[in-house]
Amino acid sequence: MITSAQLRAARAILGLDQRGLAERCGLSVPTIQRMEASEDVIRGNVDSLMKLVGALDEAGVELIGDGAASAGGGRGVRLTVPRAAGSNLAGPDPRRGS
């Protein structure tokens, strides 16, 4: 499983625009755009999702699910529940329904 937020973050970490990611995984730009516009978990053709996740994996991106530990080394970014109500720089937390 991959969420639209994870996809956008992975693309940003790799320094790719949508066209570059599409070329890397063999998908069309409109497909990448639809995936990134998804509400939460990306739904779609299994083959397309496998190509996307495979390309991200080959580029060194580790997708981490909620509550899962990261087995890989290296630097990364992880979204967590904000500690204080005033410290949320990204806006309301969609996981909490606010």
Secondary structure by P-SEA (a helix, b strand, c coil): cccaaaaaaaaaaacccaaaaaaaacccaaaaaaaaaccccccccaaaaaaaaaaaaaabbbbbcccccccccccccccccccccccccccccccccc
